[in-house]
Amino acid sequence: MHTLSRTALLAVLAAFAAGAVAGNPPAAPAAGISLAQARAIALKAAPGKIVKEEREQEDGSLRYSFDIRQDGRIHEIGVDVATGKIVEDKFEDPANRD
């Protein structure tokens, strides 16, 4: 059993090293803000009722996107997952809602 564990460990290390050599660095551990934190940031910037929320890849970064209803209009707020900074703040055109 001890030999099997050592063999398995060596196999994992070899695979890790092969990925790094091939130019594929290991994935960084997940970090950043939670959906609840992003929701609070978005509502502070645009008080109202969230009618749609999603986590999406946009322009090479992960973001939380919120559509917030304010006085009959939709205010779209994007919050960067890694930093918590607002990366989008605009009102949607009612004719072009997605």
Phi, psi and omega in degrees: 000320180296320179294322179296317179297318179295319179296317179296319179298316179296323179295318179294316179296321179295318179295319178298313181295320180297320178294318181293320180292325182284002179089012178251088180296152180298148180295139177287149178297150180298133179215171177120197185264158179276168176300318180298319178294317179297321179300316179296319178298314181296316181290333175292321180285327184216082181301139180162203180249124177288124179251346177202139175215146178201159172255127187216160174266123180218126179054038176081005180232153174274139177216156167264133180242132182234132169259119185242124179280125177226113176050045177081357177249160178253121179257120180262124179239127175250132181239123180296129182296320185286322189250337185081006179277148176284123182248354175210137181206095183208161173265135179281148173286122182303333181282342184242036180293136175257000000 
